[in-house]
Amino acid sequence: MNFLVIGALLVIILYSFGFAVTLWREKNKIGSIAVNFLCLLMAVLPFFSYFK
């Protein structure tokens, strides 16, 4: 079950990071930084709740 959760989380993070790259290319730097920060939070927060 943990592999399924980690896989889904990884797919969501990669998709969001791709969106941040698209925002960066469209000269929306603030939005890209915000999405990158959310990607970082998505990568870290599950270790405090789900994988505890």
C-alpha positions as CSV (number, residue, x, y, z in Angstrom):
1,M,0.0,0.0,0.0
2,N,2.9,2.4,0.7
3,F,4.2,1.9,-2.8
4,L,0.8,3.0,-4.2
5,V,0.8,6.1,-2.1
6,I,4.4,7.0,-2.9
7,G,3.8,6.4,-6.6
8,A,0.7,8.6,-6.6
9,L,2.5,11.3,-4.6
10,L,5.4,11.2,-7.0
11,V,3.2,11.6,-10.1
12,I,1.4,14.6,-8.5
13,I,4.7,16.2,-7.6
14,L,6.2,15.7,-11.1
15,Y,3.0,17.0,-12.7
16,S,3.0,20.1,-10.5
17,F,6.7,20.7,-11.1
18,G,6.1,20.6,-14.8
19,F,3.4,23.2,-14.4
20,A,5.9,25.3,-12.5
21,V,8.3,25.1,-15.4
22,T,5.6,26.2,-17.8
23,L,4.8,29.2,-15.6
24,W,8.5,30.1,-15.5
25,R,8.7,30.0,-19.3
26,E,5.6,32.2,-19.5
27,K,7.4,34.8,-17.4
28,N,5.2,34.2,-14.4
29,K,8.1,34.0,-11.9
30,I,6.1,34.6,-8.7
31,G,3.6,31.9,-9.6
32,S,6.3,29.4,-10.5
33,I,8.0,30.0,-7.1
34,A,4.7,29.5,-5.3
35,V,4.1,26.2,-7.2
36,N,7.6,25.0,-6.5
37,F,7.1,25.8,-2.8
38,L,3.8,23.7,-2.9
39,C,5.7,20.9,-4.5
40,L,8.2,20.9,-1.7
41,L,5.4,20.8,0.9
42,M,3.8,17.9,-0.9
43,A,7.1,16.0,-0.8
44,V,7.7,16.7,2.9
45,L,4.3,16.7,4.7
46,P,3.3,13.1,4.1
47,F,6.3,12.0,6.3
48,F,4.7,13.8,9.2
49,S,1.3,12.3,8.9
50,Y,0.9,9.2,6.7
51,F,4.3,7.5,7.0
52,K,4.5,8.1,10.8
